[in-house]
Amino acid sequence: MEQGVNSKFLKAYEMASRTERQFPPDVLLHFYALYKRATEKNGFYIPTTNRGDLRSAFKVNALVQVKDLSKEEAKQKYIELVELHIGNIRE
């Protein structure tokens, strides 16, 4: 099953990268956090922050919300998010 999830995840990422749709910031942060959680080698990514950098603070908050997901769970949730907001992924 892992190979199927990986393949579908890559297709989902390609769809998300190529879409011209505009999403609200909270949806973009969710895409970001799930992608980072699914692809980081150590499984948890913390962006460097500058004091008072609101954008980085929102990224850290989004990452904290997905920190308990396994890499496989993050991939599956990323796939679901793409299908919800962009469309079905063809295998």
C-alpha positions in Angstrom: 0.0 0.0 0.0 2.9 2.4 0.7 3.9 2.5 -2.9 0.3 3.4 -3.9 0.2 6.2 -1.4 3.6 7.5 -2.5 2.6 7.6 -6.1 -0.8 9.2 -5.4 1.0 11.7 -3.1 3.4 12.7 -5.9 0.5 13.2 -8.3 -1.4 15.2 -5.7 1.6 17.4 -5.2 1.9 18.0 -8.9 -1.7 18.9 -9.1 -1.4 21.4 -6.2 1.8 22.9 -7.7 0.2 23.5 -11.1 -3.2 24.7 -10.1 -4.1 28.3 -10.8 -6.8 28.3 -8.1 -6.5 30.8 -5.3 -6.9 29.5 -1.8 -7.5 31.2 1.6 -4.4 31.5 3.8 -5.6 28.7 6.2 -5.9 26.2 3.3 -2.5 27.1 2.0 -1.0 26.7 5.4 -2.7 23.3 5.7 -1.2 22.2 2.3 2.2 23.5 3.5 2.2 21.8 6.9 1.0 18.4 5.5 3.6 18.5 2.7 6.4 19.4 5.1 5.3 16.7 7.6 5.1 14.1 4.8 8.5 14.9 3.2 10.9 15.9 6.0 13.6 13.3 6.6 13.3 13.6 10.4 9.5 13.9 10.2 9.3 17.4 11.7 10.2 20.6 10.2 10.6 24.0 11.9 11.2 27.0 9.7 13.7 29.6 10.8 11.9 32.6 12.3 12.8 36.2 12.7 11.5 37.8 15.7 8.2 39.4 14.8 7.8 37.5 11.5 4.1 36.8 11.5 4.3 34.6 8.4 6.8 32.2 10.1 4.7 32.2 13.2 1.7 31.0 11.2 3.8 28.3 9.5 5.1 27.0 12.9 1.5 26.9 14.2 0.4 24.9 11.2 3.2 22.5 11.6 2.5 22.0 15.3 -1.1 21.1 14.4 0.2 18.1 12.2 3.1 17.0 14.3 1.4 13.9 15.7 0.7 12.5 12.2 3.0 9.9 10.8 4.5 10.6 7.4 2.0 8.2 5.8 -0.9 9.8 7.5 0.3 13.2 6.4 0.6 12.0 2.8 -3.0 10.6 2.9 -4.4 13.8 4.4 -2.5 15.8 1.7 -4.1 13.6 -1.0 -7.5 14.2 0.6 -6.9 18.0 0.8 -6.0 18.1 -2.9 -9.1 16.0 -3.8 -11.3 18.3 -1.7 -10.0 21.6 -3.2 -8.6 20.7 -6.6 -10.1 17.5 -7.9 -9.7 13.7 -8.0 -6.3 12.3 -8.5 -6.0 9.9 -11.5 -3.9 6.8 -10.9 
